[in-house]
Amino acid sequence: MAWMTLDDSPRMKAVEQGLADAVERSELRHSPFDHIYVDELFDPETYTALLAAVPDVRHFREVAHRDAIRPDGTSTRLRLYLYPELLWRLPADQRRIWIPVVRALCSRRLRDLFGQKFKATLERRFGKPVERIALYPVPILLRDQPGYQIGIHSDAGAKAITVQFYLPRDGSQRHIGTIFHEGGVGEQAERTTQMPFLPASGYAFPVAIGESWHSAARTSARDGERISILLTYYAADTFRGWLECIVRRVGLFFGMHPKR
C-alpha cells in the first residue's frame, strides 16, 4: 500500500533527527520501572508551528474509557489518529506541518532507538532478541479536556512501548504530567514519580504487565486543555499481531474508529 510508505523529505529527516537525538541522549532510569524522560524534542520553529497547527476539535473523536467519561456520558479525552493517509482531511496548511512530523514518528529509526533503549526489558518479556520483536507504531494526537483523569494501570498486553510527547504552550501546566507508581495498590501506589508536563518534552517506557504502573490525576478548568502526542508501539511479532495492526489501520481509513 503506497500510503503506508515513509518519505525522505528534508523536513521529515530534520524532525526525525531531532527526535532521535533526544532519545539517544536520554538516561535510562530504573525507578519505579524502566523509563526515559526526553526534552528538546522539536526545534523552536517546528514546535511553534505544531502548536499553531493543532486541528480543530471537530476532527477528533471521543475516547470512551471509564475514567474519562463525564456524568452526561461525554468524554474528556479527544483523539485524532495521525496516520498520514488520515490527515488529508485536514486543511492544507495543517497537513504541511503534521505529515513530516507523523512520518518521523513512524520511522524505523525512531522505532529501533526505542527498542535498543529498552532492550533488556523487552527481551525479558518477549523471550527473544529485540531485533526479532516487531513493533508497530500507532501515533495519536490527544486533546484532554478539563476533568480528564485515568486511574493506575500498567497498560494492555498488546502494547510493547508507550511514548507520550507533551505539547503545552509554556511551563504553566508542569504539574499535570503523567504519574509513575511503584505498585498498583496500597503504599507502593502512593510512592510516585511525576513527569513534568513541559514544552517539547515527554517520556517513554517498555510495557511490563504488573510493573509499569502509571496514572494521570484529574485536571481542573484552571489547568486547561492537556495536549499531547501518544505514540504506542504494539507487539506485532506474530502474524496475528501484525494482521490486527493492519486491519485496525485500514478500518480507520474507512471511518471505523474504536471507542476505546
N, C-alpha and C positions, 0 to 999 in steps of 0.2 A: 504494500500500500504506500503510494508516494507520499501521502500526507503524514506518514509516520517517520520519514527520514529527517535527519537534522542537518541544518545548513552550516557553512563555514564562513559566514559573513564576518567582516571585521568587527562589527558591533557585537555580534554574538560571542566572538572569540575574546573580545576585551572583557565582557561581563563574565564569561567563563573563567578567565584568568584571575579576575578579582575574587570570585568565589573560591577558586582553587587555592589561591594564596591564603585566604582567611582560614580555610580548613587545615591546610598544611602547617600553619604556624600555631594552631590551637593546641593547647595542652590537654592530654587525655587525663581526665580526673576519674578517680575510682570511688568517690564517696558522694552520695549514698549508693550510687551504682555508676558504672562506666558511662561517661558523657563528655562532651566538649562544649565550651562556650565560645562563640565566634563573634567578632566585631569587625567594623570597617568592611562589610560585605560588598558594598557598592561604592563607587566613587561619587563625590558630591553631586556632579551633574546628572548621573544616572538616577541617583536616589531622589533628587528633586523632581525629575521627570516622572519617575514611578508614582510618587505621591500625587502629582497633578493628573496622572492618567488612571487613577483608581476608577473603575467603571461605576456607573450609576447603580443603585440598589435594584433597579428593575431587571438587571442581568443576573442577579443572584437568586438562589433558591434556599428555602429554609431547611435546616437540618433537624430532623425530629428525634433527637436523642433526649432521654428523660430529663436530664438536669437543665437542659436549655429551654424547656417549654414554660411559657407563661400561663397564668391561670385561665386566660382566654383561649388557650390552645395554640397560639402562635409561638414561633421560636425566636430566641435571642441570637442564634447562630445562623449567619447567612453565608452561603458557599457558592463559589464560581470555579468550576474546573478549568484549568489553564492549559489544556492541550492546544497546540497551535491550530488544529482544524476546527476547534470550537470558537476561537477568537475572531473569526471572520464576521461574527455577529456584532462586534464592537465597532464604533466609529473608527475611521481610517487613522486618525491621529493617535488614538489609543493603541491600535494594533501595532503601529510602528514602534511604539515604546515597549510593549509587552512581548511581542513574538521573539525578539533576540534574547530577552531575559528568560522566557519559558524554555527556549531551546538550550540555553546554557544550563538551566536547572535539570533538564532531562539528559544532559550529555553523559556519555560513557566515562569521560574523565572524572567528573564530579562523583559519579556512582562508585568508581574504582577507588577514589580517595577516601570516601566514607567507609568502603569495605576494608581497606587497609588500616584505617584508623581504629576500627572496631574488630579487627581480625580475630583476636583471642576469644572474645565473647561470641562472635558469630560461628566460629569453628567449633566451639564447645557446644553450642546449641544445635547446630545442624550436622555435626559429626563428619565434616568434610572440609578440604581446603577452601578458603574464602573465594579463590578463583573459580571454583566449581559451584558456587552459590549464585544462582541467577537472581538478580534484583531488578524489579520493575518499578520505575518511578511514577508516582501519581501526584502532580502538583495542583494545589488548590489555593485560591485566594479567599481569605476569611474576613468577614466584617461582623465581629461580635458586638452586639448591641448592649447597652447598659442593662444589667441584670443577669448577664451571662455568667455561668459557673459550670464546673464539671468536677465531680467527686473523685476521690482517689482511685486510680486504676493503673494497670500495668500494660495496657494495650492488647489488642486482639492477636491471636497466634498467627494469623495470616501475614502480619507485619514483621519485617525484619529490622528496619531502621526508621526512626521517627526524627524528622527535622522540622524546626519551625524558625522562620526568619521574621523578626518584628519590623513593623513599618509605622512607628509613631512619628509625628512631626517634630517632636522635641523630647526633652527629658522629663516632662511633667507626668508621664504615665509609668515611670520606672517601677512603681510599687505593684503593678498588676501583671507581672511576668509569671510564667509557669513555676509551680512549686514542686520540688522533688522531695520524696519522703523515704525514710529508712525502712518503712514497712507499711502494710495496708491498714492496720488497725492498732489501737492501743498506744502505748508510749512510743513505739517505733514510728507510728504515723505522725506523732507530734514533733519528732525531730526532723527538721526540714532544711532545705537549701533552696533559695529562690533565684531564678534567673531574672536579671534586671531588664525591663521592657524599654530598651533604649533604641534610638535610630540605627538602622542598618546593622543590627546585632541579632543574635539568636542562639540556638542550641541544637544539639543532635545527640541521640543515644541509640544503641542497639537494643531492640526489644527483647527483654528477658522475662518470660512469664513468671509472675510471682516475685519479681525483683525490681523492675523499672517502674516503681510506683510514683505517680505524679498527679497533679490536680491543678485547678485554677479557681481562685477564690471569687465569690460573687462580686461583680463590679457594680458601681452606682452611676447615677446620672452625672454626678460630678466627675467621675473617671472618664466619661465619654466613650466613644467607639474604639474598639480594640481591633486594629487591622494587622493582618499578618499573612505570610505565605506558609502553608503547611505542605511539606514535601515528604511523602511517605513512600518508602521502598518496600514493596510487597515481595514475599518469597515466591519466586517463580521457577524453582529448580526442579519441578516435576512438570510433566505435560499438562496435568490438570491445573496446577497453579498458574502456569503460563496462559493456558486457554481461558481461565477465569479473568485474568487481567485484560486479555484481548477482547473478550466478549463484553466486559464492562465498558471498555473504551469505545467499541463500536456502538454499544447501546446508547452511550452519552451523545454520540454524533447524531443519532436518530431521536433524541429527546427522551430517552428512558433514564431518568435520574433516580438513583437510590434515595430513599427517605432518610437513611441513617448514614 
